[in-house]
Amino acid sequence: MGRFSRTLERLSTENQEAGELKNDAARAGCQLISSQADRCMATIHGVLRSVTLRPVDGVTALEAELYDGSDSVTLIWLGRRKIEGISAGRQLTAHGRIGMRGTTRIIYNPRYELDA
Protein backbone atom coordinates (compact mmCIF):
# COMPACT_ATOMS: atom_id res chain seq x y z
CA MET A 1 0.00 0.00 0.00
CA GLY A 2 1.42 3.38 -0.99
CA ARG A 3 1.68 6.53 1.07
CA PHE A 4 -1.25 8.12 -0.77
CA SER A 5 -3.50 5.10 -0.15
CA ARG A 6 -2.61 5.01 3.55
CA THR A 7 -3.31 8.73 3.86
CA LEU A 8 -6.70 8.37 2.17
CA GLU A 9 -7.62 5.43 4.40
CA ARG A 10 -6.65 7.34 7.56
CA LEU A 11 -8.56 10.45 6.46
CA SER A 12 -11.69 8.48 5.64
CA THR A 13 -11.56 6.77 9.06
CA GLU A 14 -11.13 10.15 10.80
CA ASN A 15 -14.02 11.61 8.79
CA GLN A 16 -16.23 8.65 9.67
CA GLU A 17 -15.40 8.99 13.39
CA ALA A 18 -16.06 12.75 13.24
CA GLY A 19 -19.43 12.10 11.60
CA GLU A 20 -20.37 9.59 14.31
CA LEU A 21 -19.41 12.07 17.05
CA LYS A 22 -21.52 14.81 15.41
CA ASN A 23 -24.49 12.40 15.30
CA ASP A 24 -23.95 11.52 18.98
CA ALA A 25 -24.01 15.23 19.87
CA ALA A 26 -27.26 15.72 17.95
CA ARG A 27 -28.86 12.69 19.66
CA ALA A 28 -27.83 14.17 23.04
CA GLY A 29 -29.65 17.39 22.09
CA CYS A 30 -26.46 19.46 21.98
CA GLN A 31 -25.10 22.05 19.57
CA LEU A 32 -21.75 21.47 17.86
CA ILE A 33 -18.74 23.19 19.40
CA SER A 34 -17.91 24.86 16.09
CA SER A 35 -21.30 26.62 16.07
CA GLN A 36 -20.86 28.16 19.54
CA ALA A 37 -20.04 31.85 19.85
CA ASP A 38 -17.51 33.21 22.34
CA ARG A 39 -18.98 33.90 25.81
CA CYS A 40 -22.21 31.98 25.18
CA MET A 41 -23.72 29.43 27.56
CA ALA A 42 -23.35 26.07 25.89
CA THR A 43 -24.29 22.44 26.33
CA ILE A 44 -21.88 20.28 24.36
CA HIS A 45 -21.34 16.55 23.98
CA GLY A 46 -18.26 14.67 22.85
CA VAL A 47 -15.38 12.40 23.74
CA LEU A 48 -12.40 13.31 25.93
CA ARG A 49 -9.25 13.13 23.83
CA SER A 50 -6.79 13.91 26.62
CA VAL A 51 -6.76 14.63 30.34
CA THR A 52 -3.80 16.47 31.90
CA LEU A 53 -2.86 18.06 35.20
CA ARG A 54 -1.21 21.47 34.94
CA PRO A 55 -1.02 24.74 36.81
CA VAL A 56 -3.09 27.66 35.50
CA ASP A 57 -1.94 31.03 36.85
CA GLY A 58 -0.37 29.30 39.87
CA VAL A 59 -3.44 27.16 40.64
CA THR A 60 -3.50 23.40 40.10
CA ALA A 61 -6.01 22.52 37.39
CA LEU A 62 -7.30 19.42 35.67
CA GLU A 63 -7.67 19.99 31.92
CA ALA A 64 -9.51 17.77 29.46
CA GLU A 65 -9.89 18.23 25.70
CA LEU A 66 -13.48 17.50 24.59
CA TYR A 67 -13.96 16.77 20.86
CA ASP A 68 -17.36 16.50 19.15
CA GLY A 69 -16.34 15.88 15.53
CA SER A 70 -16.50 19.56 14.55
CA ASP A 71 -14.06 21.21 16.96
CA SER A 72 -12.68 20.84 20.46
CA VAL A 73 -12.89 22.75 23.73
CA THR A 74 -10.66 22.53 26.79
CA LEU A 75 -12.55 21.86 30.01
CA ILE A 76 -10.68 23.24 33.04
CA TRP A 77 -11.48 22.37 36.65
CA LEU A 78 -9.54 24.74 38.91
CA GLY A 79 -8.14 23.38 42.17
CA ARG A 80 -8.71 19.75 41.15
CA ARG A 81 -6.05 17.08 40.72
CA LYS A 82 -8.39 14.27 39.77
CA ILE A 83 -12.10 13.74 39.11
CA GLU A 84 -13.41 10.20 39.25
CA GLY A 85 -14.69 9.13 35.81
CA ILE A 86 -12.85 11.84 33.88
CA SER A 87 -10.43 9.96 31.63
CA ALA A 88 -9.37 9.92 27.98
CA GLY A 89 -11.84 8.12 25.74
CA ARG A 90 -14.86 8.84 27.97
CA GLN A 91 -17.96 10.48 26.47
CA LEU A 92 -19.66 13.26 28.40
CA THR A 93 -21.97 16.24 28.16
CA ALA A 94 -20.63 19.54 29.53
CA HIS A 95 -22.47 22.75 30.45
CA GLY A 96 -20.81 26.14 30.86
CA ARG A 97 -19.77 29.45 29.33
CA ILE A 98 -17.36 29.15 26.42
CA GLY A 99 -14.44 31.55 26.51
CA MET A 100 -11.14 31.92 24.70
CA ARG A 101 -7.56 31.53 25.94
CA GLY A 102 -5.48 32.65 22.98
CA THR A 103 -6.94 30.65 20.10
CA THR A 104 -8.25 27.79 22.27
CA ARG A 105 -11.89 27.49 23.32
CA ILE A 106 -12.24 26.84 27.06
CA ILE A 107 -14.87 26.29 29.73
CA TYR A 108 -13.87 26.80 33.37
CA ASN A 109 -15.41 24.52 36.03
CA PRO A 110 -18.08 23.03 33.76
CA ARG A 111 -21.01 21.00 35.03
CA TYR A 112 -20.86 17.61 33.37
CA GLU A 113 -22.71 14.32 32.95
CA LEU A 114 -20.79 11.14 32.16
CA ASP A 115 -22.22 8.71 29.60
CA ALA A 116 -22.71 5.15 30.76
Legacy VTK file of the C-alpha trace (Angstrom):
# vtk DataFile Version 3.0
C-alpha trace
ASCII
DATASET POLYDATA
POINTS 116 float
0.000 0.000 0.000
1.420 3.376 -0.990
1.683 6.530 1.070
-1.252 8.122 -0.772
-3.504 5.102 -0.155
-2.608 5.008 3.546
-3.306 8.731 3.860
-6.702 8.366 2.166
-7.620 5.432 4.402
-6.650 7.343 7.559
-8.560 10.446 6.460
-11.691 8.482 5.638
-11.561 6.770 9.058
-11.127 10.148 10.803
-14.023 11.611 8.790
-16.225 8.650 9.672
-15.400 8.994 13.387
-16.059 12.753 13.241
-19.431 12.105 11.605
-20.367 9.592 14.310
-19.414 12.069 17.053
-21.520 14.807 15.407
-24.486 12.401 15.300
-23.950 11.521 18.977
-24.012 15.232 19.872
-27.261 15.718 17.948
-28.859 12.693 19.665
-27.829 14.169 23.042
-29.653 17.385 22.090
-26.462 19.464 21.983
-25.104 22.047 19.573
-21.750 21.475 17.860
-18.745 23.194 19.401
-17.906 24.864 16.086
-21.305 26.623 16.071
-20.864 28.160 19.542
-20.037 31.854 19.850
-17.507 33.212 22.337
-18.983 33.899 25.809
-22.206 31.977 25.183
-23.716 29.431 27.560
-23.352 26.067 25.887
-24.291 22.441 26.330
-21.876 20.282 24.360
-21.344 16.551 23.978
-18.263 14.666 22.852
-15.384 12.400 23.738
-12.404 13.308 25.929
-9.249 13.129 23.825
-6.791 13.909 26.621
-6.762 14.633 30.343
-3.801 16.468 31.897
-2.864 18.057 35.198
-1.207 21.474 34.938
-1.021 24.739 36.812
-3.087 27.657 35.502
-1.940 31.026 36.851
-0.368 29.305 39.868
-3.439 27.163 40.644
-3.504 23.404 40.102
-6.006 22.521 37.390
-7.303 19.416 35.673
-7.671 19.992 31.925
-9.507 17.771 29.462
-9.886 18.229 25.702
-13.481 17.498 24.590
-13.961 16.772 20.859
-17.358 16.499 19.154
-16.335 15.882 15.529
-16.504 19.562 14.553
-14.058 21.215 16.956
-12.675 20.841 20.457
-12.893 22.752 23.725
-10.663 22.525 26.790
-12.553 21.858 30.014
-10.684 23.240 33.041
-11.479 22.373 36.646
-9.536 24.742 38.908
-8.143 23.377 42.169
-8.713 19.753 41.152
-6.045 17.081 40.716
-8.394 14.269 39.769
-12.099 13.737 39.109
-13.414 10.201 39.253
-14.685 9.130 35.809
-12.848 11.842 33.879
-10.434 9.955 31.627
-9.374 9.916 27.983
-11.844 8.119 25.738
-14.859 8.842 27.974
-17.957 10.483 26.473
-19.659 13.260 28.397
-21.973 16.241 28.158
-20.632 19.539 29.529
-22.468 22.753 30.446
-20.814 26.143 30.862
-19.772 29.453 29.335
-17.363 29.148 26.415
-14.435 31.547 26.508
-11.136 31.916 24.696
-7.562 31.534 25.935
-5.480 32.647 22.984
-6.940 30.651 20.100
-8.249 27.785 22.269
-11.890 27.492 23.319
-12.239 26.842 27.065
-14.865 26.290 29.732
-13.873 26.804 33.373
-15.406 24.516 36.026
-18.078 23.029 33.761
-21.005 20.997 35.028
-20.856 17.605 33.369
-22.705 14.320 32.948
-20.790 11.140 32.162
-22.222 8.714 29.602
-22.715 5.151 30.758
LINES 1 117
116 0 1 2 3 4 5 6 7 8 9 10 11 12 13 14 15 16 17 18 19 20 21 22 23 24 25 26 27 28 29 30 31 32 33 34 35 36 37 38 39 40 41 42 43 44 45 46 47 48 49 50 51 52 53 54 55 56 57 58 59 60 61 62 63 64 65 66 67 68 69 70 71 72 73 74 75 76 77 78 79 80 81 82 83 84 85 86 87 88 89 90 91 92 93 94 95 96 97 98 99 100 101 102 103 104 105 106 107 108 109 110 111 112 113 114 115
